[in-house]
Structures are given as C-alpha cells and as structure tokens.
Amino acid sequence: MFVLIGYVIMLGCIFGAYAAHGGHLGGLWQPSEVVMIFGGGLGALVVGYGGKPLKATLKALPSVFKGSAYTKAFYMDLFALLYEILGKVRKEGLMSIEADVEEPEKSPIFSKYDKILHDHHLVDFITDYLRLMVGGNLNAFEIENLMDNEIETHHHEGAVPAAAIAKLGDALPAFGIVAAVMGVVHTMGSLHLPPPELGGLIGAALVGTFLGILLAYGIVGPLSTVLEFKGDESTKVYQTVKVTLLASLNGYAPQVAVEFGRKVLYSTERPSFKELEEHVKQKK
C-alpha cells in the first residue's frame, strides 16, 4: 500500500509540476526508450543473477506491495506457542513433545496458532531445534552456534533479492545514457529534417536520460530498500525463537524464556510484559 502511495506522490509531483509550467506530457511518452532502458537493465539482471537468485527475486517482488507479516499479533501468538511447548516440557519432560515436533500440523498446540503454522520455514526452524533438544546430546553452546549459522544463511538468502533489485536500479541511469546517445545518433542522421522535427528528435533523446534516472531512483531503487527491510524482519523472528529456546535450555522457566525473546523485538512489534502475559493466559 505505501509503495503505491509513494509512487502516486512522486509521479504526481514530477509530472504535475512539469505540466503546470507548460510542459507537454505527450513528449515524455517514448515507448521505444522505455524498452531500451528497462529491457537492457533486465537483460543485465538475468546475466548477473540468472538461475536461483533470479527465481528468488521474482518470488520476493510481490511482497513489496503487501504489509508486514510479522506484526505484534504474530509475535504474541509465537510467544504463546513457545510458552505452551516449553511449559509442557517443564511439566512432562522433553519426550512429551515428540509427537508435536514430528507432526506439528496434527499437534493440538501448534494447530491453535494458524498464523505460525502457515509459516512453514519458521515451523521447521522451531521443530528442528526442539527435536535436537529432545533426542540430541548437544549442549546449549553447540545449539546456539548451529542456530547462528542457520540464521546467517537465511539472512544471506533473504538479502539476494534486495541486492539484485539494487543492482538493477544502479544500471538504469547508464542504460538511459545509452538510449540518449542512440537518440542523438539518430538525430544527427536526420539533419535534413526541418527544425521542428529535429527538436522533437532531440527532445526524445533527452527523455532517455530522464527515464533512466527516474526509473532508477524513483521506481526500482526504493523497492530494494523495501526488500531489505522485509529481509531484516524475517531474520528477527528467527532470532526471537533462538533466544527463547536457548533461555529454556539454560534452565529458565517458560515465562522467563519468552521474556528473553520479547526483549529481542523491535519496539514497534514488542508487546508489553502485561500484554504478553494476558495473551498467553488467554490462549492456554
């Protein structure tokens, strides 16, 4: 939503001010230059990020038009889930959650939290480390190191789409210059035309530089920033789970363990201690 609002504000101000000073918007409509600039940039993107990175980028792009999935309500459900799981472990032992871990979609605990259950990567992360706690001989330091490595891998994978779009944005002004130069070459070969037609050709050539800069810094560049923020948000949820599980593994009670996790959150998503306590009690 905010992406579209931002585009409307930006384009409205740029083209509105241009028209208000007597500029002819029709002169800016140069489809062939759009094809040259954007097509050239996309081609370069395919060269540099072909294969898995390109697929990841195309998959991530629609998310820029959606709100964040990791809201305060999402985290409150996550903490309630972890509180229940860790509470069960504390009362009945680690082996009591074996069925919940092996088939979370059939678990009476996991099934209460649809938002969490639909995030398959997050569920896998939680169940994998609970499984290690149940059946492994790893200590807290070894599990923490393993978690850090997995979170780092996840962060690097999540950063690929933002980097790819940023590279595309960086390339567009150069392709705008290419389009402008080709327009000038075309104009120089058309000097036999009358001055009004030559003026139109020169104007069309200059539009190439304008479009390259506008597409780079107004359209494509901001998308890389949005993707970067979304990548950081998705990493934060794994860090929250990590801190909570490690606190439990180090012997802290479930209510203290989820408090460790709560402190990791950004202030915009962090519930208060009282809010979380009431939510957990309500969900039990």
Helices and strands as residue ranges (DSSP letters): H 2-20, G 25-28, H 31-49, H 52-60, G 61-65, H 72-92, G 94-97, H 98-102, G 104-106, G 110-112, H 114-117, H 120-135, H 140-188, H 195-214, I 215-220, H 221-249, H 254-264, H 273-283
